[in-house]
Amino acid sequence: MAKLPRHQRVVIALSLHILRADATRSSESRADGVVISLALLCLVPQCPERWPLDLYWNAAKPDN
């Protein structure tokens, strides 16, 4: 597997940080849909299967 360029690694790391922070904070307040959707969108090219991202998005919807 080829090593990703630094900027891609940074985007992935920041996206995962946002999702982890949201997961720990989700019991206290509602998720910010724009921030979560942007983080998930950044991960789409790196995720071989899309279903984990879809599951996270469905769980983070404002009505959940």
Gaussian input, Z-matrix of N, CA and C with variables (Angstrom, degrees):
# hf/3-21g

backbone

0 1
 N
 C     1     B1
 C     2     B2     1     A1
 N     3     B3     2     A2     1     D1
 C     4     B4     3     A3     2     D2
 C     5     B5     4     A4     3     D3
 N     6     B6     5     A5     4     D4
 C     7     B7     6     A6     5     D5
 C     8     B8     7     A7     6     D6
 N     9     B9     8     A8     7     D7
 C    10    B10     9     A9     8     D8
 C    11    B11    10    A10     9     D9
 N    12    B12    11    A11    10    D10
 C    13    B13    12    A12    11    D11
 C    14    B14    13    A13    12    D12
 N    15    B15    14    A14    13    D13
 C    16    B16    15    A15    14    D14
 C    17    B17    16    A16    15    D15
 N    18    B18    17    A17    16    D16
 C    19    B19    18    A18    17    D17
 C    20    B20    19    A19    18    D18
 N    21    B21    20    A20    19    D19
 C    22    B22    21    A21    20    D20
 C    23    B23    22    A22    21    D21
 N    24    B24    23    A23    22    D22
 C    25    B25    24    A24    23    D23
 C    26    B26    25    A25    24    D24
 N    27    B27    26    A26    25    D25
 C    28    B28    27    A27    26    D26
 C    29    B29    28    A28    27    D27
 N    30    B30    29    A29    28    D28
 C    31    B31    30    A30    29    D29
 C    32    B32    31    A31    30    D30
 N    33    B33    32    A32    31    D31
 C    34    B34    33    A33    32    D32
 C    35    B35    34    A34    33    D33
 N    36    B36    35    A35    34    D34
 C    37    B37    36    A36    35    D35
 C    38    B38    37    A37    36    D36
 N    39    B39    38    A38    37    D37
 C    40    B40    39    A39    38    D38
 C    41    B41    40    A40    39    D39
 N    42    B42    41    A41    40    D40
 C    43    B43    42    A42    41    D41
 C    44    B44    43    A43    42    D42
 N    45    B45    44    A44    43    D43
 C    46    B46    45    A45    44    D44
 C    47    B47    46    A46    45    D45
 N    48    B48    47    A47    46    D46
 C    49    B49    48    A48    47    D47
 C    50    B50    49    A49    48    D48
 N    51    B51    50    A50    49    D49
 C    52    B52    51    A51    50    D50
 C    53    B53    52    A52    51    D51
 N    54    B54    53    A53    52    D52
 C    55    B55    54    A54    53    D53
 C    56    B56    55    A55    54    D54
 N    57    B57    56    A56    55    D55
 C    58    B58    57    A57    56    D56
 C    59    B59    58    A58    57    D57
 N    60    B60    59    A59    58    D58
 C    61    B61    60    A60    59    D59
 C    62    B62    61    A61    60    D60
 N    63    B63    62    A62    61    D61
 C    64    B64    63    A63    62    D62
 C    65    B65    64    A64    63    D63
 N    66    B66    65    A65    64    D64
 C    67    B67    66    A66    65    D65
 C    68    B68    67    A67    66    D66
 N    69    B69    68    A68    67    D67
 C    70    B70    69    A69    68    D68
 C    71    B71    70    A70    69    D69
 N    72    B72    71    A71    70    D70
 C    73    B73    72    A72    71    D71
 C    74    B74    73    A73    72    D72
 N    75    B75    74    A74    73    D73
 C    76    B76    75    A75    74    D74
 C    77    B77    76    A76    75    D75
 N    78    B78    77    A77    76    D76
 C    79    B79    78    A78    77    D77
 C    80    B80    79    A79    78    D78
 N    81    B81    80    A80    79    D79
 C    82    B82    81    A81    80    D80
 C    83    B83    82    A82    81    D81
 N    84    B84    83    A83    82    D82
 C    85    B85    84    A84    83    D83
 C    86    B86    85    A85    84    D84
 N    87    B87    86    A86    85    D85
 C    88    B88    87    A87    86    D86
 C    89    B89    88    A88    87    D87
 N    90    B90    89    A89    88    D88
 C    91    B91    90    A90    89    D89
 C    92    B92    91    A91    90    D90
 N    93    B93    92    A92    91    D91
 C    94    B94    93    A93    92    D92
 C    95    B95    94    A94    93    D93
 N    96    B96    95    A95    94    D94
 C    97    B97    96    A96    95    D95
 C    98    B98    97    A97    96    D96
 N    99    B99    98    A98    97    D97
 C   100   B100    99    A99    98    D98
 C   101   B101   100   A100    99    D99
 N   102   B102   101   A101   100   D100
 C   103   B103   102   A102   101   D101
 C   104   B104   103   A103   102   D102
 N   105   B105   104   A104   103   D103
 C   106   B106   105   A105   104   D104
 C   107   B107   106   A106   105   D105
 N   108   B108   107   A107   106   D106
 C   109   B109   108   A108   107   D107
 C   110   B110   109   A109   108   D108
 N   111   B111   110   A110   109   D109
 C   112   B112   111   A111   110   D110
 C   113   B113   112   A112   111   D111
 N   114   B114   113   A113   112   D112
 C   115   B115   114   A114   113   D113
 C   116   B116   115   A115   114   D114
 N   117   B117   116   A116   115   D115
 C   118   B118   117   A117   116   D116
 C   119   B119   118   A118   117   D117
 N   120   B120   119   A119   118   D118
 C   121   B121   120   A120   119   D119
 C   122   B122   121   A121   120   D120
 N   123   B123   122   A122   121   D121
 C   124   B124   123   A123   122   D122
 C   125   B125   124   A124   123   D123
 N   126   B126   125   A125   124   D124
 C   127   B127   126   A126   125   D125
 C   128   B128   127   A127   126   D126
 N   129   B129   128   A128   127   D127
 C   130   B130   129   A129   128   D128
 C   131   B131   130   A130   129   D129
 N   132   B132   131   A131   130   D130
 C   133   B133   132   A132   131   D131
 C   134   B134   133   A133   132   D132
 N   135   B135   134   A134   133   D133
 C   136   B136   135   A135   134   D134
 C   137   B137   136   A136   135   D135
 N   138   B138   137   A137   136   D136
 C   139   B139   138   A138   137   D137
 C   140   B140   139   A139   138   D138
 N   141   B141   140   A140   139   D139
 C   142   B142   141   A141   140   D140
 C   143   B143   142   A142   141   D141
 N   144   B144   143   A143   142   D142
 C   145   B145   144   A144   143   D143
 C   146   B146   145   A145   144   D144
 N   147   B147   146   A146   145   D145
 C   148   B148   147   A147   146   D146
 C   149   B149   148   A148   147   D147
 N   150   B150   149   A149   148   D148
 C   151   B151   150   A150   149   D149
 C   152   B152   151   A151   150   D150
 N   153   B153   152   A152   151   D151
 C   154   B154   153   A153   152   D152
 C   155   B155   154   A154   153   D153
 N   156   B156   155   A155   154   D154
 C   157   B157   156   A156   155   D155
 C   158   B158   157   A157   156   D156
 N   159   B159   158   A158   157   D157
 C   160   B160   159   A159   158   D158
 C   161   B161   160   A160   159   D159
 N   162   B162   161   A161   160   D160
 C   163   B163   162   A162   161   D161
 C   164   B164   163   A163   162   D162
 N   165   B165   164   A164   163   D163
 C   166   B166   165   A165   164   D164
 C   167   B167   166   A166   165   D165
 N   168   B168   167   A167   166   D166
 C   169   B169   168   A168   167   D167
 C   170   B170   169   A169   168   D168
 N   171   B171   170   A170   169   D169
 C   172   B172   171   A171   170   D170
 C   173   B173   172   A172   171   D171
 N   174   B174   173   A173   172   D172
 C   175   B175   174   A174   173   D173
 C   176   B176   175   A175   174   D174
 N   177   B177   176   A176   175   D175
 C   178   B178   177   A177   176   D176
 C   179   B179   178   A178   177   D177
 N   180   B180   179   A179   178   D178
 C   181   B181   180   A180   179   D179
 C   182   B182   181   A181   180   D180
 N   183   B183   182   A182   181   D181
 C   184   B184   183   A183   182   D182
 C   185   B185   184   A184   183   D183
 N   186   B186   185   A185   184   D184
 C   187   B187   186   A186   185   D185
 C   188   B188   187   A187   186   D186
 N   189   B189   188   A188   187   D187
 C   190   B190   189   A189   188   D188
 C   191   B191   190   A190   189   D189

   B1=1.4470
   B2=1.5321
   B3=1.3112
   B4=1.4586
   B5=1.5246
   B6=1.3040
   B7=1.4551
   B8=1.5262
   B9=1.3248
   B10=1.4580
   B11=1.5226
   B12=1.3314
   B13=1.4670
   B14=1.5317
   B15=1.3043
   B16=1.4662
   B17=1.5277
   B18=1.3301
   B19=1.4657
   B20=1.5309
   B21=1.3300
   B22=1.4635
   B23=1.5242
   B24=1.3193
   B25=1.4715
   B26=1.5213
   B27=1.3268
   B28=1.4686
   B29=1.5311
   B30=1.3221
   B31=1.4649
   B32=1.5263
   B33=1.3124
   B34=1.4679
   B35=1.5216
   B36=1.3150
   B37=1.4678
   B38=1.5288
   B39=1.3140
   B40=1.4617
   B41=1.5264
   B42=1.3128
   B43=1.4625
   B44=1.5224
   B45=1.3148
   B46=1.4675
   B47=1.5232
   B48=1.3184
   B49=1.4671
   B50=1.5351
   B51=1.3148
   B52=1.4635
   B53=1.5161
   B54=1.3252
   B55=1.4678
   B56=1.5277
   B57=1.3267
   B58=1.4688
   B59=1.5289
   B60=1.3240
   B61=1.4701
   B62=1.5196
   B63=1.3131
   B64=1.4571
   B65=1.5200
   B66=1.3248
   B67=1.4622
   B68=1.5282
   B69=1.3057
   B70=1.4648
   B71=1.5232
   B72=1.3174
   B73=1.4558
   B74=1.5316
   B75=1.3302
   B76=1.4607
   B77=1.5222
   B78=1.3095
   B79=1.4597
   B80=1.5236
   B81=1.3207
   B82=1.4607
   B83=1.5232
   B84=1.3259
   B85=1.4616
   B86=1.5207
   B87=1.3173
   B88=1.4514
   B89=1.5270
   B90=1.3026
   B91=1.4623
   B92=1.5229
   B93=1.3199
   B94=1.4596
   B95=1.5281
   B96=1.3191
   B97=1.4633
   B98=1.5060
   B99=1.3306
   B100=1.4622
   B101=1.5279
   B102=1.3162
   B103=1.4714
   B104=1.5267
   B105=1.3278
   B106=1.4669
   B107=1.5202
   B108=1.3229
   B109=1.4641
   B110=1.5262
   B111=1.3299
   B112=1.4570
   B113=1.5254
   B114=1.3210
   B115=1.4613
   B116=1.5337
   B117=1.3288
   B118=1.4605
   B119=1.5200
   B120=1.3147
   B121=1.4659
   B122=1.5271
   B123=1.3204
   B124=1.4627
   B125=1.5275
   B126=1.3360
   B127=1.4632
   B128=1.5264
   B129=1.3194
   B130=1.4675
   B131=1.5347
   B132=1.3388
   B133=1.4689
   B134=1.5363
   B135=1.3200
   B136=1.4640
   B137=1.5213
   B138=1.3125
   B139=1.4599
   B140=1.5330
   B141=1.3305
   B142=1.4642
   B143=1.5270
   B144=1.3214
   B145=1.4561
   B146=1.5212
   B147=1.3124
   B148=1.4628
   B149=1.5354
   B150=1.3233
   B151=1.4646
   B152=1.5362
   B153=1.3423
   B154=1.4696
   B155=1.5334
   B156=1.3188
   B157=1.4543
   B158=1.5271
   B159=1.3299
   B160=1.4646
   B161=1.5250
   B162=1.3205
   B163=1.4658
   B164=1.5217
   B165=1.3237
   B166=1.4641
   B167=1.5217
   B168=1.3418
   B169=1.4635
   B170=1.5289
   B171=1.3307
   B172=1.4599
   B173=1.5374
   B174=1.3045
   B175=1.4665
   B176=1.5279
   B177=1.3256
   B178=1.4731
   B179=1.5212
   B180=1.3398
   B181=1.4622
   B182=1.5231
   B183=1.3204
   B184=1.4693
   B185=1.5247
   B186=1.3254
   B187=1.4596
   B188=1.5253
   B189=1.3273
   B190=1.4741
   B191=1.4973
   A1=108.81
   A2=115.43
   A3=120.37
   A4=110.68
   A5=115.05
   A6=120.23
   A7=108.86
   A8=115.73
   A9=120.83
   A10=110.23
   A11=116.49
   A12=119.56
   A13=110.23
   A14=115.28
   A15=121.41
   A16=112.33
   A17=117.82
   A18=119.64
   A19=111.88
   A20=117.85
   A21=120.37
   A22=111.01
   A23=116.92
   A24=120.18
   A25=110.97
   A26=116.63
   A27=121.05
   A28=110.09
   A29=117.50
   A30=121.16
   A31=110.53
   A32=117.32
   A33=121.37
   A34=110.32
   A35=116.74
   A36=120.22
   A37=111.41
   A38=117.75
   A39=120.81
   A40=111.48
   A41=116.98
   A42=120.66
   A43=111.08
   A44=116.46
   A45=120.00
   A46=111.03
   A47=117.04
   A48=120.56
   A49=110.78
   A50=116.96
   A51=121.74
   A52=110.63
   A53=117.36
   A54=120.64
   A55=111.51
   A56=117.60
   A57=120.31
   A58=110.75
   A59=116.00
   A60=119.91
   A61=110.24
   A62=117.25
   A63=120.59
   A64=110.96
   A65=117.01
   A66=120.32
   A67=111.31
   A68=118.16
   A69=120.50
   A70=111.80
   A71=117.00
   A72=122.11
   A73=112.20
   A74=118.18
   A75=121.76
   A76=113.92
   A77=118.37
   A78=119.26
   A79=111.68
   A80=117.38
   A81=121.63
   A82=113.25
   A83=117.36
   A84=120.57
   A85=109.90
   A86=115.50
   A87=121.07
   A88=110.64
   A89=114.70
   A90=120.29
   A91=109.85
   A92=116.22
   A93=121.36
   A94=106.95
   A95=116.53
   A96=121.74
   A97=113.97
   A98=117.60
   A99=120.95
   A100=110.60
   A101=116.29
   A102=120.49
   A103=110.17
   A104=116.54
   A105=120.61
   A106=110.80
   A107=117.57
   A108=119.21
   A109=111.49
   A110=117.58
   A111=120.14
   A112=111.31
   A113=117.29
   A114=120.77
   A115=110.28
   A116=117.47
   A117=120.68
   A118=111.35
   A119=116.37
   A120=120.43
   A121=111.21
   A122=117.06
   A123=121.13
   A124=111.71
   A125=116.71
   A126=120.32
   A127=113.48
   A128=118.44
   A129=121.49
   A130=112.99
   A131=119.95
   A132=118.66
   A133=113.59
   A134=117.79
   A135=121.12
   A136=112.88
   A137=117.26
   A138=121.31
   A139=109.31
   A140=118.23
   A141=119.95
   A142=112.85
   A143=117.32
   A144=121.66
   A145=108.27
   A146=115.45
   A147=119.31
   A148=113.29
   A149=118.18
   A150=120.13
   A151=114.27
   A152=121.33
   A153=117.98
   A154=112.15
   A155=116.39
   A156=120.41
   A157=110.59
   A158=116.64
   A159=120.73
   A160=111.09
   A161=116.93
   A162=120.25
   A163=111.15
   A164=116.75
   A165=119.99
   A166=109.93
   A167=116.32
   A168=119.79
   A169=110.90
   A170=117.02
   A171=120.29
   A172=111.32
   A173=117.03
   A174=120.48
   A175=111.72
   A176=117.35
   A177=121.56
   A178=113.51
   A179=116.75
   A180=118.80
   A181=110.18
   A182=116.45
   A183=119.74
   A184=114.98
   A185=118.04
   A186=119.48
   A187=113.36
   A188=118.14
   A189=121.33
   A190=110.94
   D1=130.80
   D2=-178.79
   D3=-75.11
   D4=145.69
   D5=177.77
   D6=-73.23
   D7=134.27
   D8=179.99
   D9=-74.38
   D10=151.37
   D11=174.65
   D12=-62.39
   D13=154.68
   D14=-175.42
   D15=-56.01
   D16=-43.46
   D17=-177.76
   D18=-63.01
   D19=-34.79
   D20=176.93
   D21=-69.41
   D22=-39.29
   D23=177.74
   D24=-63.73
   D25=-38.65
   D26=179.12
   D27=-65.87
   D28=-44.45
   D29=179.52
   D30=-62.14
   D31=-42.31
   D32=178.65
   D33=-64.38
   D34=-46.11
   D35=-179.45
   D36=-62.17
   D37=-42.97
   D38=179.04
   D39=-66.57
   D40=-40.25
   D41=178.05
   D42=-61.87
   D43=-44.74
   D44=178.82
   D45=-65.87
   D46=-37.34
   D47=177.03
   D48=-61.55
   D49=-43.23
   D50=178.27
   D51=-62.08
   D52=-45.56
   D53=-178.55
   D54=-67.36
   D55=-38.57
   D56=177.58
   D57=-65.36
   D58=-43.41
   D59=179.02
   D60=-63.12
   D61=-39.37
   D62=178.59
   D63=-65.90
   D64=-39.89
   D65=-179.23
   D66=-64.45
   D67=-37.22
   D68=179.73
   D69=-77.69
   D70=-27.19
   D71=-177.37
   D72=-92.26
   D73=-12.60
   D74=-171.13
   D75=-61.02
   D76=-27.45
   D77=179.54
   D78=-75.37
   D79=-19.70
   D80=-177.30
   D81=-94.09
   D82=-33.39
   D83=-177.50
   D84=-151.70
   D85=168.67
   D86=179.87
   D87=-75.22
   D88=150.01
   D89=178.51
   D90=-73.61
   D91=146.29
   D92=173.90
   D93=-82.81
   D94=107.39
   D95=-174.38
   D96=-56.89
   D97=-38.72
   D98=-177.78
   D99=-67.16
   D100=-44.51
   D101=-178.79
   D102=-65.49
   D103=-44.60
   D104=-179.83
   D105=-65.12
   D106=-44.47
   D107=-179.54
   D108=-64.13
   D109=-36.81
   D110=177.45
   D111=-66.53
   D112=-42.76
   D113=178.26
   D114=-62.15
   D115=-43.68
   D116=179.11
   D117=-66.72
   D118=-39.44
   D119=178.53
   D120=-61.72
   D121=-37.60
   D122=178.60
   D123=-66.93
   D124=-26.16
   D125=-178.52
   D126=-87.88
   D127=-16.32
   D128=-176.99
   D129=-52.96
   D130=-48.00
   D131=-178.30
   D132=-64.42
   D133=-22.43
   D134=-176.85
   D135=-96.38
   D136=-8.61
   D137=-175.71
   D138=-98.53
   D139=115.16
   D140=-177.37
   D141=-63.99
   D142=-29.61
   D143=176.29
   D144=-123.55
   D145=138.65
   D146=-174.40
   D147=-85.94
   D148=-16.83
   D149=-172.97
   D150=-58.61
   D151=-35.68
   D152=178.22
   D153=-63.68
   D154=-36.55
   D155=178.88
   D156=-69.34
   D157=-40.25
   D158=177.14
   D159=-62.77
   D160=-41.53
   D161=178.47
   D162=-62.38
   D163=-43.44
   D164=179.42
   D165=-62.82
   D166=-45.29
   D167=-178.80
   D168=-61.32
   D169=-44.07
   D170=179.62
   D171=-63.24
   D172=-37.23
   D173=179.06
   D174=-71.66
   D175=-28.07
   D176=-176.94
   D177=-90.34
   D178=-2.00
   D179=-179.62
   D180=-57.45
   D181=147.95
   D182=-178.37
   D183=-58.23
   D184=-28.51
   D185=-178.59
   D186=-81.93
   D187=-3.12
   D188=178.77
   D189=-98.36

